[in-house]
Each structure stands twice: as structure tokens, then as C-alpha cells.
């Protein structure tokens, strides 16, 4: 199984560090991703290639992904 890594950004200092994790998040299996939405604090949740939800911050997006993966694992 291939590991997915965060994308390389050559000048990360241009991103606002107060936003949270400006690079976003990709799960190890590649099914879930939290992608920063423009120049805001919001993150778009992408599941299996389609947009699932827009969260207000990085923490909410991570909580949403963890909750959904736990539900899937229980079934």
C-alpha cells in the first residue's frame, strides 16, 4: 500500500500560520482529504474524489474525517 504525503510547497512562509495546517490533510489510504479553501480558515472535505462538506477550521475537518472513518469501520 502506498503512503500519501503532503504536497511540497516551496515557500510555506507566504501562507498564514494562524489558519491551522495550511497544507491540509490526506489519509493514508487516499480516500479522505481536507483541502484549504482559498485564503480563508475553511477546509473542504473530499471523500473518494467528491466534495463531502465544508468545515470552518482544520480541527473540525479532522474531527469529521475521524468520525466518518470510525462509522465505516464499525459497519
NORBEL-V316611 format. One record per residue. N is the residue number from 1. RES is the residue in one small letter. SS is DSSP state (2 for helix, 1 for strand, 0 for the rest). PHI is phi in radians with two decimals (999 if undefined). PSI is psi in radians with two decimals (* if undefined). Layout:
BEGIN
n=N res=RES ss=SS phi=PHI psi=PSI
n=N res=RES ss=SS phi=PHI psi=PSI
END
This chain:
BEGIN
n=1 res=x ss=0 phi=999 psi=2.28
n=2 res=x ss=0 phi=-1.40 psi=2.50
n=3 res=x ss=0 phi=-1.62 psi=2.35
n=4 res=x ss=0 phi=-1.64 psi=2.37
n=5 res=x ss=0 phi=-2.07 psi=2.84
n=6 res=x ss=0 phi=-1.18 psi=2.60
n=7 res=x ss=0 phi=-1.19 psi=2.67
n=8 res=x ss=0 phi=-1.44 psi=2.22
n=9 res=x ss=0 phi=-2.04 psi=2.11
n=10 res=x ss=0 phi=-1.22 psi=-0.54
n=11 res=x ss=0 phi=-2.23 psi=1.32
n=12 res=x ss=2 phi=-1.20 psi=-0.28
n=13 res=x ss=2 phi=-1.20 psi=-0.28
n=14 res=x ss=2 phi=-1.36 psi=-0.27
n=15 res=x ss=0 phi=-1.49 psi=2.59
n=16 res=x ss=0 phi=-1.35 psi=2.03
n=17 res=x ss=2 phi=-1.23 psi=-0.27
n=18 res=x ss=2 phi=-1.37 psi=-0.19
n=19 res=x ss=2 phi=-1.22 psi=-0.51
n=20 res=x ss=0 phi=2.32 psi=-2.14
n=21 res=x ss=0 phi=-1.80 psi=1.70
n=22 res=x ss=0 phi=-1.17 psi=-0.26
n=23 res=x ss=0 phi=-1.49 psi=-0.26
n=24 res=x ss=0 phi=1.48 psi=-2.83
n=25 res=x ss=1 phi=-2.61 psi=2.46
n=26 res=x ss=1 phi=-2.32 psi=2.27
n=27 res=x ss=0 phi=-1.20 psi=2.84
n=28 res=x ss=0 phi=-1.09 psi=-0.59
n=29 res=x ss=0 phi=-1.51 psi=-0.13
n=30 res=x ss=0 phi=1.40 psi=0.13
n=31 res=x ss=0 phi=-1.47 psi=-0.48
n=32 res=x ss=1 phi=-2.11 psi=2.51
n=33 res=x ss=1 phi=-2.59 psi=2.53
n=34 res=x ss=1 phi=-2.03 psi=1.98
n=35 res=x ss=1 phi=-1.98 psi=2.28
n=36 res=x ss=1 phi=-1.04 psi=2.45
n=37 res=x ss=0 phi=-1.78 psi=1.69
n=38 res=x ss=0 phi=1.04 psi=-2.41
n=39 res=x ss=0 phi=-1.83 psi=0.74
n=40 res=x ss=0 phi=-2.11 psi=3.12
n=41 res=x ss=0 phi=-1.50 psi=-0.06
n=42 res=x ss=0 phi=-1.40 psi=2.66
n=43 res=x ss=1 phi=-2.24 psi=2.44
n=44 res=x ss=1 phi=-1.67 psi=2.26
n=45 res=x ss=1 phi=-1.59 psi=2.18
n=46 res=x ss=1 phi=-2.04 psi=2.23
n=47 res=x ss=1 phi=-2.19 psi=2.11
n=48 res=x ss=0 phi=0.97 psi=0.64
n=49 res=x ss=0 phi=1.56 psi=-0.05
n=50 res=x ss=1 phi=-2.17 psi=2.63
n=51 res=x ss=1 phi=-1.24 psi=2.25
n=52 res=x ss=1 phi=-1.80 psi=-0.80
n=53 res=x ss=1 phi=-2.85 psi=2.78
n=54 res=x ss=1 phi=-1.99 psi=2.16
n=55 res=x ss=1 phi=-1.87 psi=2.71
n=56 res=x ss=0 phi=-1.32 psi=-0.47
n=57 res=x ss=0 phi=-2.65 psi=3.08
n=58 res=x ss=2 phi=-1.13 psi=-0.72
n=59 res=x ss=2 phi=-1.10 psi=-0.77
n=60 res=x ss=2 phi=-1.10 psi=-0.68
n=61 res=x ss=2 phi=-1.16 psi=-0.69
n=62 res=x ss=2 phi=-1.18 psi=-0.71
n=63 res=x ss=2 phi=-1.08 psi=-0.71
n=64 res=x ss=2 phi=-1.09 psi=-0.81
n=65 res=x ss=2 phi=-1.12 psi=-0.75
n=66 res=x ss=2 phi=-1.10 psi=-0.73
n=67 res=x ss=2 phi=-1.12 psi=-0.77
n=68 res=x ss=2 phi=-1.18 psi=-0.65
n=69 res=x ss=2 phi=-1.23 psi=-0.58
n=70 res=x ss=2 phi=-1.15 psi=-0.72
n=71 res=x ss=2 phi=-1.10 psi=-0.70
n=72 res=x ss=2 phi=-1.17 psi=-0.68
n=73 res=x ss=2 phi=-1.22 psi=-0.50
n=74 res=x ss=2 phi=-1.28 psi=-0.49
n=75 res=x ss=0 phi=-1.30 psi=*
END
